[in-house]
Amino acid sequence: MTDESGEKAAIMAGQAYLDVPGLAAYLRVSVNTIRHWRKRGMLPPACKLGRLVRWPRAAIDQWAAARSEATRKRREIDVRLGQMPLALIRRH
């Protein structure tokens, strides 16, 4: 994870774009997780400025909301079908 000062600075500044450490802090995951998700195409497209990689904060917010909604719908379907959610199946 990133240091606390970087996280606070990114959030308090209300940045329009997030770099890898800023995005990790914003989503509360590790930098390695962000790199893994990016490599697998699991994140919205990033903007490249030379060697710098940045994500528009609005795109991240939309992406997170869509993932949250998809998860909620999947759980509702599982409940209607009488199936146990996948997260619980993997733990048992």
Biopython code that builds the backbone (N, CA, C, O; Angstrom):
import numpy as np
from Bio.PDB.StructureBuilder import StructureBuilder

atoms = [
    (1, "MET", "N", (0.847, -1.178, 0.000)),
    (1, "MET", "CA", (0.000, 0.000, 0.000)),
    (1, "MET", "C", (0.892, 1.240, 0.000)),
    (1, "MET", "O", (2.098, 1.163, 0.235)),
    (2, "THR", "N", (0.264, 2.378, -0.269)),
    (2, "THR", "CA", (1.028, 3.609, -0.289)),
    (2, "THR", "C", (1.047, 4.235, 1.092)),
    (2, "THR", "O", (0.329, 3.809, 1.996)),
    (3, "ASP", "N", (1.882, 5.251, 1.238)),
    (3, "ASP", "CA", (1.925, 5.932, 2.530)),
    (3, "ASP", "C", (0.676, 6.791, 2.715)),
    (3, "ASP", "O", (0.025, 7.177, 1.745)),
    (4, "GLU", "N", (0.356, 7.082, 3.963)),
    (4, "GLU", "CA", (-0.857, 7.823, 4.313)),
    (4, "GLU", "C", (-0.848, 9.234, 3.742)),
    (4, "GLU", "O", (-1.895, 9.734, 3.330)),
    (5, "SER", "N", (0.317, 9.892, 3.709)),
    (5, "SER", "CA", (0.361, 11.272, 3.239)),
    (5, "SER", "C", (-0.010, 11.361, 1.767)),
    (5, "SER", "O", (-0.687, 12.306, 1.362)),
    (6, "GLY", "N", (0.420, 10.392, 0.953)),
    (6, "GLY", "CA", (0.053, 10.384, -0.463)),
    (6, "GLY", "C", (-1.440, 10.192, -0.659)),
    (6, "GLY", "O", (-2.050, 10.830, -1.518)),
    (7, "GLU", "N", (-2.025, 9.309, 0.141)),
    (7, "GLU", "CA", (-3.467, 9.057, 0.069)),
    (7, "GLU", "C", (-4.249, 10.314, 0.436)),
    (7, "GLU", "O", (-5.175, 10.707, -0.274)),
    (8, "LYS", "N", (-3.871, 10.941, 1.548)),
    (8, "LYS", "CA", (-4.580, 12.139, 1.994)),
    (8, "LYS", "C", (-4.437, 13.267, 0.985)),
    (8, "LYS", "O", (-5.398, 13.982, 0.702)),
    (9, "ALA", "N", (-3.233, 13.425, 0.444)),
    (9, "ALA", "CA", (-3.009, 14.490, -0.527)),
    (9, "ALA", "C", (-3.861, 14.288, -1.769)),
    (9, "ALA", "O", (-4.432, 15.243, -2.295)),
    (10, "ALA", "N", (-3.950, 13.048, -2.239)),
    (10, "ALA", "CA", (-4.737, 12.763, -3.434)),
    (10, "ALA", "C", (-6.224, 13.018, -3.196)),
    (10, "ALA", "O", (-6.901, 13.590, -4.050)),
    (11, "ILE", "N", (-6.725, 12.602, -2.053)),
    (11, "ILE", "CA", (-8.147, 12.754, -1.761)),
    (11, "ILE", "C", (-8.487, 14.209, -1.483)),
    (11, "ILE", "O", (-9.490, 14.719, -1.982)),
    (12, "MET", "N", (-7.658, 14.882, -0.689)),
    (12, "MET", "CA", (-7.970, 16.255, -0.310)),
    (12, "MET", "C", (-7.831, 17.216, -1.483)),
    (12, "MET", "O", (-8.552, 18.210, -1.552)),
    (13, "ALA", "N", (-6.930, 16.940, -2.390)),
    (13, "ALA", "CA", (-6.736, 17.826, -3.528)),
    (13, "ALA", "C", (-7.856, 17.674, -4.545)),
    (13, "ALA", "O", (-8.014, 18.525, -5.420)),
    (14, "GLY", "N", (-8.640, 16.596, -4.443)),
    (14, "GLY", "CA", (-9.728, 16.371, -5.384)),
    (14, "GLY", "C", (-9.219, 16.246, -6.806)),
    (14, "GLY", "O", (-9.815, 16.783, -7.740)),
    (15, "GLN", "N", (-8.115, 15.534, -6.964)),
    (15, "GLN", "CA", (-7.475, 15.414, -8.267)),
    (15, "GLN", "C", (-8.438, 14.857, -9.310)),
    (15, "GLN", "O", (-9.240, 13.969, -9.023)),
    (16, "ALA", "N", (-8.345, 15.389, -10.512)),
    (16, "ALA", "CA", (-9.148, 14.890, -11.612)),
    (16, "ALA", "C", (-8.563, 13.589, -12.153)),
    (16, "ALA", "O", (-9.281, 12.787, -12.751)),
    (17, "TYR", "N", (-7.257, 13.373, -11.945)),
    (17, "TYR", "CA", (-6.587, 12.165, -12.416)),
    (17, "TYR", "C", (-5.836, 11.515, -11.267)),
    (17, "TYR", "O", (-5.301, 12.198, -10.394)),
    (18, "LEU", "N", (-5.803, 10.170, -11.278)),
    (18, "LEU", "CA", (-5.106, 9.413, -10.240)),
    (18, "LEU", "C", (-3.979, 8.608, -10.862)),
    (18, "LEU", "O", (-4.167, 7.966, -11.895)),
    (19, "ASP", "N", (-2.803, 8.638, -10.235)),
    (19, "ASP", "CA", (-1.710, 7.782, -10.668)),
    (19, "ASP", "C", (-1.856, 6.424, -9.981)),
    (19, "ASP", "O", (-2.814, 6.207, -9.239)),
    (20, "VAL", "N", (-0.917, 5.514, -10.223)),
    (20, "VAL", "CA", (-1.018, 4.162, -9.666)),
    (20, "VAL", "C", (-1.100, 4.187, -8.133)),
    (20, "VAL", "O", (-2.012, 3.580, -7.572)),
    (21, "PRO", "N", (-0.181, 4.867, -7.439)),
    (21, "PRO", "CA", (-0.302, 4.888, -5.975)),
    (21, "PRO", "C", (-1.574, 5.594, -5.495)),
    (21, "PRO", "O", (-2.190, 5.172, -4.516)),
    (22, "GLY", "N", (-1.961, 6.659, -6.182)),
    (22, "GLY", "CA", (-3.180, 7.374, -5.810)),
    (22, "GLY", "C", (-4.422, 6.532, -6.015)),
    (22, "GLY", "O", (-5.340, 6.562, -5.195)),
    (23, "LEU", "N", (-4.457, 5.778, -7.109)),
    (23, "LEU", "CA", (-5.586, 4.898, -7.381)),
    (23, "LEU", "C", (-5.643, 3.766, -6.361)),
    (23, "LEU", "O", (-6.721, 3.392, -5.901)),
    (24, "ALA", "N", (-4.485, 3.226, -6.013)),
    (24, "ALA", "CA", (-4.435, 2.169, -4.999)),
    (24, "ALA", "C", (-4.973, 2.687, -3.671)),
    (24, "ALA", "O", (-5.742, 1.997, -3.002)),
    (25, "ALA", "N", (-4.579, 3.883, -3.289)),
    (25, "ALA", "CA", (-5.057, 4.477, -2.037)),
    (25, "ALA", "C", (-6.554, 4.743, -2.106)),
    (25, "ALA", "O", (-7.279, 4.481, -1.147)),
    (26, "TYR", "N", (-7.012, 5.258, -3.231)),
    (26, "TYR", "CA", (-8.427, 5.591, -3.421)),
    (26, "TYR", "C", (-9.309, 4.348, -3.312)),
    (26, "TYR", "O", (-10.382, 4.393, -2.711)),
    (27, "LEU", "N", (-8.847, 3.229, -3.900)),
    (27, "LEU", "CA", (-9.613, 1.979, -3.871)),
    (27, "LEU", "C", (-9.278, 1.111, -2.659)),
    (27, "LEU", "O", (-9.916, 0.086, -2.421)),
    (28, "ARG", "N", (-8.265, 1.537, -1.897)),
    (28, "ARG", "CA", (-7.819, 0.805, -0.696)),
    (28, "ARG", "C", (-7.357, -0.619, -1.029)),
    (28, "ARG", "O", (-7.735, -1.593, -0.378)),
    (29, "VAL", "N", (-6.533, -0.694, -2.062)),
    (29, "VAL", "CA", (-5.890, -1.947, -2.455)),
    (29, "VAL", "C", (-4.403, -1.659, -2.621)),
    (29, "VAL", "O", (-3.983, -0.503, -2.560)),
    (30, "SER", "N", (-3.612, -2.694, -2.827)),
    (30, "SER", "CA", (-2.170, -2.491, -2.992)),
    (30, "SER", "C", (-1.838, -1.998, -4.406)),
    (30, "SER", "O", (-2.625, -2.152, -5.340)),
    (31, "VAL", "N", (-0.665, -1.410, -4.527)),
    (31, "VAL", "CA", (-0.165, -0.976, -5.827)),
    (31, "VAL", "C", (-0.046, -2.185, -6.752)),
    (31, "VAL", "O", (-0.345, -2.087, -7.943)),
    (32, "ASN", "N", (0.391, -3.326, -6.209)),
    (32, "ASN", "CA", (0.508, -4.536, -7.030)),
    (32, "ASN", "C", (-0.850, -4.980, -7.562)),
    (32, "ASN", "O", (-0.937, -5.477, -8.685)),
    (33, "THR", "N", (-1.899, -4.810, -6.785)),
    (33, "THR", "CA", (-3.240, -5.162, -7.256)),
    (33, "THR", "C", (-3.621, -4.281, -8.438)),
    (33, "THR", "O", (-4.164, -4.776, -9.426)),
    (34, "ILE", "N", (-3.345, -2.986, -8.352)),
    (34, "ILE", "CA", (-3.640, -2.074, -9.465)),
    (34, "ILE", "C", (-2.876, -2.504, -10.709)),
    (34, "ILE", "O", (-3.438, -2.546, -11.804)),
    (35, "ARG", "N", (-1.611, -2.820, -10.546)),
    (35, "ARG", "CA", (-0.799, -3.257, -11.696)),
    (35, "ARG", "C", (-1.352, -4.548, -12.293)),
    (35, "ARG", "O", (-1.401, -4.698, -13.514)),
    (36, "HIS", "N", (-1.764, -5.472, -11.444)),
    (36, "HIS", "CA", (-2.332, -6.741, -11.901)),
    (36, "HIS", "C", (-3.647, -6.495, -12.652)),
    (36, "HIS", "O", (-3.849, -7.034, -13.740)),
    (37, "TRP", "N", (-4.531, -5.691, -12.080)),
    (37, "TRP", "CA", (-5.813, -5.389, -12.722)),
    (37, "TRP", "C", (-5.596, -4.701, -14.067)),
    (37, "TRP", "O", (-6.298, -4.984, -15.038)),
    (38, "ARG", "N", (-4.617, -3.793, -14.116)),
    (38, "ARG", "CA", (-4.346, -3.084, -15.379)),
    (38, "ARG", "C", (-3.841, -4.059, -16.440)),
    (38, "ARG", "O", (-4.272, -4.007, -17.592)),
    (39, "LYS", "N", (-2.939, -4.934, -16.055)),
    (39, "LYS", "CA", (-2.372, -5.911, -16.989)),
    (39, "LYS", "C", (-3.461, -6.832, -17.543)),
    (39, "LYS", "O", (-3.424, -7.208, -18.714)),
    (40, "ARG", "N", (-4.428, -7.193, -16.695)),
    (40, "ARG", "CA", (-5.512, -8.090, -17.108)),
    (40, "ARG", "C", (-6.674, -7.353, -17.770)),
    (40, "ARG", "O", (-7.650, -7.982, -18.178)),
    (41, "GLY", "N", (-6.580, -6.031, -17.880)),
    (41, "GLY", "CA", (-7.637, -5.255, -18.527)),
    (41, "GLY", "C", (-8.885, -5.091, -17.671)),
    (41, "GLY", "O", (-9.983, -4.905, -18.195)),
    (42, "MET", "N", (-8.718, -5.161, -16.363)),
    (42, "MET", "CA", (-9.861, -5.093, -15.459)),
    (42, "MET", "C", (-10.212, -3.659, -15.043)),
    (42, "MET", "O", (-11.249, -3.437, -14.417)),
    (43, "LEU", "N", (-9.370, -2.699, -15.380)),
    (43, "LEU", "CA", (-9.610, -1.298, -15.046)),
    (43, "LEU", "C", (-10.051, -0.537, -16.290)),
    (43, "LEU", "O", (-9.821, -0.991, -17.411)),
    (44, "PRO", "N", (-10.683, 0.617, -16.098)),
    (44, "PRO", "CA", (-10.980, 1.452, -17.274)),
    (44, "PRO", "C", (-9.674, 1.885, -17.944)),
    (44, "PRO", "O", (-8.614, 1.852, -17.319)),
    (45, "PRO", "N", (-9.750, 2.281, -19.190)),
    (45, "PRO", "CA", (-8.527, 2.711, -19.889)),
    (45, "PRO", "C", (-7.854, 3.879, -19.168)),
    (45, "PRO", "O", (-8.513, 4.795, -18.676)),
    (46, "ALA", "N", (-6.546, 3.817, -19.124)),
    (46, "ALA", "CA", (-5.756, 4.885, -18.500)),
    (46, "ALA", "C", (-5.295, 5.857, -19.577)),
    (46, "ALA", "O", (-5.213, 5.506, -20.754)),
    (47, "CYS", "N", (-4.997, 7.072, -19.163)),
    (47, "CYS", "CA", (-4.398, 8.071, -20.046)),
    (47, "CYS", "C", (-2.891, 7.993, -19.855)),
    (47, "CYS", "O", (-2.401, 7.963, -18.726)),
    (48, "LYS", "N", (-2.165, 7.962, -20.957)),
    (48, "LYS", "CA", (-0.704, 7.951, -20.863)),
    (48, "LYS", "C", (-0.187, 9.303, -21.311)),
    (48, "LYS", "O", (-0.512, 9.795, -22.392)),
    (49, "LEU", "N", (0.621, 9.881, -20.455)),
    (49, "LEU", "CA", (1.286, 11.144, -20.754)),
    (49, "LEU", "C", (2.776, 10.856, -20.719)),
    (49, "LEU", "O", (3.417, 10.948, -19.672)),
    (50, "GLY", "N", (3.316, 10.507, -21.871)),
    (50, "GLY", "CA", (4.704, 10.044, -21.898)),
    (50, "GLY", "C", (4.772, 8.708, -21.185)),
    (50, "GLY", "O", (4.119, 7.747, -21.590)),
    (51, "ARG", "N", (5.567, 8.646, -20.118)),
    (51, "ARG", "CA", (5.656, 7.414, -19.328)),
    (51, "ARG", "C", (4.662, 7.392, -18.168)),
    (51, "ARG", "O", (4.517, 6.374, -17.492)),
    (52, "LEU", "N", (3.993, 8.489, -17.942)),
    (52, "LEU", "CA", (3.053, 8.579, -16.825)),
    (52, "LEU", "C", (1.715, 7.944, -17.185)),
    (52, "LEU", "O", (1.212, 8.117, -18.295)),
    (53, "VAL", "N", (1.150, 7.212, -16.240)),
    (53, "VAL", "CA", (-0.149, 6.572, -16.421)),
    (53, "VAL", "C", (-1.105, 7.204, -15.419)),
    (53, "VAL", "O", (-0.821, 7.253, -14.223)),
    (54, "ARG", "N", (-2.250, 7.691, -15.920)),
    (54, "ARG", "CA", (-3.237, 8.332, -15.055)),
    (54, "ARG", "C", (-4.640, 7.866, -15.437)),
    (54, "ARG", "O", (-4.942, 7.625, -16.605)),
    (55, "TRP", "N", (-5.489, 7.745, -14.409)),
    (55, "TRP", "CA", (-6.885, 7.395, -14.631)),
    (55, "TRP", "C", (-7.760, 8.582, -14.258)),
    (55, "TRP", "O", (-7.564, 9.177, -13.198)),
    (56, "PRO", "N", (-8.718, 8.941, -15.102)),
    (56, "PRO", "CA", (-9.660, 9.996, -14.708)),
    (56, "PRO", "C", (-10.473, 9.510, -13.509)),
    (56, "PRO", "O", (-11.017, 8.406, -13.525)),
    (57, "ARG", "N", (-10.549, 10.331, -12.486)),
    (57, "ARG", "CA", (-11.275, 9.944, -11.276)),
    (57, "ARG", "C", (-12.740, 9.632, -11.591)),
    (57, "ARG", "O", (-13.311, 8.706, -11.014)),
    (58, "ALA", "N", (-13.345, 10.387, -12.489)),
    (58, "ALA", "CA", (-14.749, 10.151, -12.857)),
    (58, "ALA", "C", (-14.911, 8.758, -13.474)),
    (58, "ALA", "O", (-15.901, 8.078, -13.206)),
    (59, "ALA", "N", (-13.953, 8.330, -14.295)),
    (59, "ALA", "CA", (-14.029, 7.003, -14.919)),
    (59, "ALA", "C", (-13.900, 5.907, -13.865)),
    (59, "ALA", "O", (-14.568, 4.877, -13.953)),
    (60, "ILE", "N", (-13.052, 6.126, -12.877)),
    (60, "ILE", "CA", (-12.885, 5.149, -11.799)),
    (60, "ILE", "C", (-14.168, 5.062, -10.980)),
    (60, "ILE", "O", (-14.601, 3.968, -10.618)),
    (61, "ASP", "N", (-14.779, 6.211, -10.686)),
    (61, "ASP", "CA", (-16.029, 6.211, -9.927)),
    (61, "ASP", "C", (-17.136, 5.464, -10.678)),
    (61, "ASP", "O", (-17.890, 4.700, -10.075)),
    (62, "GLN", "N", (-17.230, 5.684, -11.986)),
    (62, "GLN", "CA", (-18.233, 4.982, -12.800)),
    (62, "GLN", "C", (-17.948, 3.485, -12.833)),
    (62, "GLN", "O", (-18.865, 2.673, -12.706)),
    (63, "TRP", "N", (-16.691, 3.122, -13.001)),
    (63, "TRP", "CA", (-16.281, 1.714, -13.042)),
    (63, "TRP", "C", (-16.622, 1.017, -11.730)),
    (63, "TRP", "O", (-17.166, -0.087, -11.734)),
    (64, "ALA", "N", (-16.301, 1.663, -10.607)),
    (64, "ALA", "CA", (-16.573, 1.075, -9.300)),
    (64, "ALA", "C", (-18.078, 0.924, -9.073)),
    (64, "ALA", "O", (-18.525, -0.089, -8.534)),
    (65, "ALA", "N", (-18.853, 1.916, -9.478)),
    (65, "ALA", "CA", (-20.308, 1.844, -9.323)),
    (65, "ALA", "C", (-20.883, 0.713, -10.167)),
    (65, "ALA", "O", (-21.770, -0.009, -9.711)),
    (66, "ALA", "N", (-20.390, 0.554, -11.389)),
    (66, "ALA", "CA", (-20.881, -0.515, -12.269)),
    (66, "ALA", "C", (-20.536, -1.891, -11.695)),
    (66, "ALA", "O", (-21.353, -2.810, -11.741)),
    (67, "ARG", "N", (-19.328, -2.026, -11.157)),
    (67, "ARG", "CA", (-18.936, -3.309, -10.552)),
    (67, "ARG", "C", (-19.779, -3.604, -9.323)),
    (67, "ARG", "O", (-20.169, -4.749, -9.092)),
    (68, "SER", "N", (-20.057, -2.590, -8.546)),
    (68, "SER", "CA", (-20.876, -2.753, -7.349)),
    (68, "SER", "C", (-22.293, -3.189, -7.722)),
    (68, "SER", "O", (-22.860, -4.082, -7.092)),
    (69, "GLU", "N", (-22.857, -2.558, -8.742)),
    (69, "GLU", "CA", (-24.212, -2.898, -9.214)),
    (69, "GLU", "C", (-24.239, -4.316, -9.769)),
    (69, "GLU", "O", (-25.182, -5.064, -9.508)),
    (70, "ALA", "N", (-23.215, -4.694, -10.534)),
    (70, "ALA", "CA", (-23.159, -6.052, -11.099)),
    (70, "ALA", "C", (-23.074, -7.095, -9.994)),
    (70, "ALA", "O", (-23.700, -8.151, -10.083)),
    (71, "THR", "N", (-22.302, -6.800, -8.954)),
    (71, "THR", "CA", (-22.185, -7.724, -7.824)),
    (71, "THR", "C", (-23.518, -7.858, -7.106)),
    (71, "THR", "O", (-23.918, -8.960, -6.732)),
    (72, "ARG", "N", (-24.211, -6.730, -6.912)),
    (72, "ARG", "CA", (-25.507, -6.757, -6.243)),
    (72, "ARG", "C", (-26.506, -7.595, -7.038)),
    (72, "ARG", "O", (-27.230, -8.407, -6.461)),
    (73, "LYS", "N", (-26.551, -7.405, -8.347)),
    (73, "LYS", "CA", (-27.475, -8.163, -9.195)),
    (73, "LYS", "C", (-27.149, -9.651, -9.172)),
    (73, "LYS", "O", (-28.051, -10.487, -9.123)),
    (74, "ARG", "N", (-25.858, -9.982, -9.207)),
    (74, "ARG", "CA", (-25.446, -11.384, -9.181)),
    (74, "ARG", "C", (-25.887, -12.045, -7.874)),
    (74, "ARG", "O", (-26.338, -13.191, -7.877)),
    (75, "ARG", "N", (-25.759, -11.330, -6.771)),
    (75, "ARG", "CA", (-26.186, -11.874, -5.480)),
    (75, "ARG", "C", (-27.701, -12.065, -5.440)),
    (75, "ARG", "O", (-28.184, -13.060, -4.900)),
    (76, "GLU", "N", (-28.449, -11.126, -6.004)),
    (76, "GLU", "CA", (-29.913, -11.253, -6.042)),
    (76, "GLU", "C", (-30.317, -12.491, -6.838)),
    (76, "GLU", "O", (-31.220, -13.221, -6.430)),
    (77, "ILE", "N", (-29.664, -12.728, -7.953)),
    (77, "ILE", "CA", (-29.967, -13.901, -8.778)),
    (77, "ILE", "C", (-29.640, -15.174, -8.008)),
    (77, "ILE", "O", (-30.416, -16.129, -8.025)),
    (78, "ASP", "N", (-28.493, -15.189, -7.334)),
    (78, "ASP", "CA", (-28.107, -16.360, -6.540)),
    (78, "ASP", "C", (-29.139, -16.663, -5.470)),
    (78, "ASP", "O", (-29.487, -17.821, -5.240)),
    (79, "VAL", "N", (-29.627, -15.617, -4.818)),
    (79, "VAL", "CA", (-30.619, -15.814, -3.763)),
    (79, "VAL", "C", (-31.915, -16.348, -4.362)),
    (79, "VAL", "O", (-32.518, -17.267, -3.808)),
    (80, "ARG", "N", (-32.353, -15.782, -5.490)),
    (80, "ARG", "CA", (-33.588, -16.247, -6.136)),
    (80, "ARG", "C", (-33.487, -17.696, -6.583)),
    (80, "ARG", "O", (-34.465, -18.440, -6.530)),
    (81, "LEU", "N", (-32.304, -18.090, -7.022)),
    (81, "LEU", "CA", (-32.117, -19.464, -7.491)),
    (81, "LEU", "C", (-31.772, -20.415, -6.355)),
    (81, "LEU", "O", (-31.639, -21.620, -6.566)),
    (82, "GLY", "N", (-31.629, -19.874, -5.155)),
    (82, "GLY", "CA", (-31.292, -20.714, -4.008)),
    (82, "GLY", "C", (-29.851, -21.162, -4.001)),
    (82, "GLY", "O", (-29.510, -22.166, -3.377)),
    (83, "GLN", "N", (-29.003, -20.422, -4.694)),
    (83, "GLN", "CA", (-27.594, -20.783, -4.747)),
    (83, "GLN", "C", (-26.799, -19.951, -3.758)),
    (83, "GLN", "O", (-27.158, -18.816, -3.445)),
    (84, "MET", "N", (-25.726, -20.527, -3.278)),
    (84, "MET", "CA", (-24.836, -19.811, -2.376)),
    (84, "MET", "C", (-23.935, -18.903, -3.206)),
    (84, "MET", "O", (-23.435, -19.334, -4.245)),
    (85, "PRO", "N", (-23.709, -17.646, -2.777)),
    (85, "PRO", "CA", (-22.806, -16.762, -3.505)),
    (85, "PRO", "C", (-21.422, -17.393, -3.675)),
    (85, "PRO", "O", (-20.947, -18.119, -2.801)),
    (86, "LEU", "N", (-20.788, -17.107, -4.808)),
    (86, "LEU", "CA", (-19.476, -17.681, -5.120)),
    (86, "LEU", "C", (-18.444, -17.402, -4.038)),
    (86, "LEU", "O", (-17.611, -18.262, -3.751)),
    (87, "ALA", "N", (-18.480, -16.238, -3.442)),
    (87, "ALA", "CA", (-17.501, -15.894, -2.407)),
    (87, "ALA", "C", (-17.598, -16.871, -1.240)),
    (87, "ALA", "O", (-16.581, -17.236, -0.650)),
    (88, "LEU", "N", (-18.791, -17.285, -0.911)),
    (88, "LEU", "CA", (-18.959, -18.221, 0.190)),
    (88, "LEU", "C", (-18.579, -19.643, -0.225)),
    (88, "LEU", "O", (-18.052, -20.405, 0.586)),
    (89, "ILE", "N", (-18.843, -20.002, -1.474)),
    (89, "ILE", "CA", (-18.498, -21.337, -1.959)),
    (89, "ILE", "C", (-16.983, -21.534, -1.911)),
    (89, "ILE", "O", (-16.502, -22.600, -1.525)),
    (90, "ARG", "N", (-16.240, -20.507, -2.302)),
    (90, "ARG", "CA", (-14.776, -20.611, -2.341)),
    (90, "ARG", "C", (-14.174, -20.757, -0.957)),
    (90, "ARG", "O", (-13.095, -21.331, -0.804)),
    (91, "ARG", "N", (-14.861, -20.242, 0.050)),
    (91, "ARG", "CA", (-14.330, -20.324, 1.411)),
    (91, "ARG", "C", (-14.535, -21.692, 2.027)),
    (91, "ARG", "O", (-13.812, -22.064, 2.951)),
    (92, "HIS", "N", (-15.503, -22.450, 1.538)),
    (92, "HIS", "CA", (-15.823, -23.751, 2.148)),
    (92, "HIS", "C", (-15.108, -24.885, 1.465)),
    (92, "HIS", "O", (-15.269, -26.041, 1.856)),
]
sb = StructureBuilder()
sb.init_structure("model")
sb.init_model(0)
sb.init_chain("A")
sb.init_seg("    ")
for serial, (resi, resn, name, xyz) in enumerate(atoms, 1):
    if name == "N":
        sb.init_residue(resn, " ", resi, " ")
    sb.init_atom(name, np.array(xyz, "f"), 0.0, 1.0, " ", f" {name:<3s}", serial, name[0])
structure = sb.get_structure()
